[in-house]
Amino acid sequence: MVTEAPRNTNPSPPAPLPGGEGGQRPGEGIARLNASFCCSELGINSSVSGATWLHRFALVATFCTFVLIIAGALVTGNEAGLAVPDWPLSYGSLMPPMVGGIRYEHGHRMIAGFVGLLTTVLAFWLWRRESRRSVRMLGFIALGAVVAQGILGGITVLFFLPTIISVSHACLAQAFFCLMVSLTLVTSPGWRQGVRQLEARGNSFFQRLCAFTTGFIYLQLILGAALRHSRSGIVFHLVGALVVTVLVMLVVTRVLRYYPDVSSLFRAALVLSILLLAQLFLGMGSYLMRLAARQDVQPALAMVTITTAHVAVGALVLVTSLILTLQSYRVLPQANKMRRFSAAPQKVAL
């Protein structure tokens, strides 16, 4: 008779797997560390990618702002400011027939509306994603400027192009362009990386000279806007052009003498000198064309082209000088006030 062996009613727990405590398989701890590292790296890459796209969006908005300045200059050059006599609609509709001066005035309004939309998106994007409070504030200042610019444009039409409002409209356009260029600069990857601080080479004087030059260029653009809208003040504009030329020559000479190895300053100074030379030739051409076309009933195409280019290059001269000023406060040791626009300084090659 075969008897069945008694079963073990209280089995012992299974032996742990080799390689670690609690049944951890070999390499499982390393795998967890790798997974954690990958998640952390993914978060960093996501943040960098978001900042890159923010900068690209700011760059597109800035380019559209430059196109808007050209469109506004075409309206003035073609004397089409009252081609559409109502506002905010155009002849009571969103899309009037694009004929004659209407295509310039209404085209200008459409581009302005698009720039306003881009600026709104940029301001709220900065508010959500930008860690620097000063940059977030700059975004909302730009938003306020574009709203004010739209209101000034409407007042200009409704009150039949009063000179003071028209000049203010033109000047605020240049200031808004400066704001957009500043936002594009301070959101760029190069600005966020920080720079190696340079030794003192008369930096404080150079920074003040750059700032004063930028301010005087803006004043010269105000004089130019007054000349275009009132047909007077040519003497003040010519004197202003002479002063701007001297100031820019001083800035460029100082860069070549003291900072030829600082690429951010050298490039800006080189571009500024080229733009100034082009602007002087365009200014002379605009003046001669206006003298020749004093008896014309309608503005000639050549005159409109040269005067519009004169306005566009003037805007580029202004923002290039602004970039040079901001870069001088960034890379030179005395730049304490502008340091808040950049991330924590790091030592990197220029």
PyMOL commands that set and color helices and strands:
alter all, ss='L'
color gray80, all
select helices_A, chain A and resi 21-23+28-77+102-129+133-158+163-186+189-193+203-230+234-258+263-292+301-331+338-341
alter helices_A, ss='H'
color red, helices_A
deselect
rebuild
show_as cartoon
